[in-house]
Amino acid sequence: MFVKEDLIALVQMTMPFGKYQGRRLCDIPEEYLLWMQKKEFPSGRLGQLLALMLEIRIHGVEDVLTPLKKTYDAKLTQPPANGVH
């Protein structure tokens, strides 16, 4: 289950590591999210948000984030990456 704050976090938080470091979580491609899922998402808040973003992409409802991206600027805030990747 998620709340509105989770959707806002997807448009504000950025990836703290890897190929898409510095990119908004909502802008990470589905292929990369699937790869991360196979490797196992990081623990904690970051992993929860990445899993939520993957579900949004799989179900094709990315448009729900469009108005949020216009309302909330990326703050380049990064959730802690609990674990090594």
C-alpha positions in Angstrom: 0.0 0.0 0.0 1.2 3.5 -0.8 0.2 7.0 0.1 0.4 10.3 -1.8 3.7 11.1 -0.1 5.2 8.0 -1.8 4.2 9.4 -5.3 5.7 12.8 -4.4 8.9 11.1 -3.3 9.1 9.3 -6.7 9.2 12.7 -8.4 11.5 14.5 -5.9 14.1 11.9 -4.9 17.0 11.0 -7.0 18.9 7.7 -7.5 21.9 7.7 -5.1 24.1 5.3 -7.1 24.5 3.3 -10.3 24.0 4.1 -13.9 21.1 6.5 -13.2 22.7 8.2 -10.2 21.2 11.7 -9.8 18.1 11.0 -11.9 14.6 11.2 -10.5 13.3 7.8 -9.3 10.3 8.3 -11.6 12.6 8.7 -14.6 14.4 5.4 -14.2 13.6 3.1 -17.2 11.6 0.0 -16.6 14.4 -2.3 -17.9 16.7 -1.0 -15.2 14.0 -1.5 -12.5 13.5 -5.0 -13.7 17.2 -5.7 -13.5 17.4 -4.2 -10.0 14.4 -6.4 -9.0 16.3 -9.5 -10.2 19.3 -8.5 -8.2 17.0 -7.6 -5.3 16.0 -4.1 -4.5 17.9 -2.3 -1.8 16.4 -2.5 1.7 14.6 0.4 3.3 12.8 3.3 1.8 14.8 3.4 -1.5 13.9 -0.3 -2.2 10.2 0.4 -1.5 10.1 3.4 -3.8 11.9 1.5 -6.6 9.4 -1.4 -6.3 6.5 1.0 -6.4 7.9 2.7 -9.5 8.3 -0.7 -11.2 4.6 -1.5 -10.4 3.6 1.8 -11.8 5.5 1.1 -15.0 4.3 -2.5 -15.4 0.7 -1.3 -15.1 1.2 1.6 -17.5 0.0 4.3 -15.1 3.0 6.6 -15.3 0.7 9.4 -16.2 -0.4 9.7 -12.6 3.0 11.2 -11.9 2.9 13.9 -14.7 1.0 16.5 -12.7 3.2 15.8 -9.7 6.4 16.4 -11.8 5.0 19.8 -12.8 4.1 20.7 -9.2 7.1 19.3 -7.3 10.6 20.1 -8.5 13.3 17.4 -8.1 15.0 18.3 -4.8 17.9 16.0 -5.6 17.3 14.4 -2.3 18.4 10.8 -2.1 17.0 8.2 0.2 19.7 6.2 2.0 20.9 3.2 0.0 20.8 0.6 2.8 23.2 -2.0 1.4 25.9 -2.1 -1.3 25.1 -2.1 -5.0 
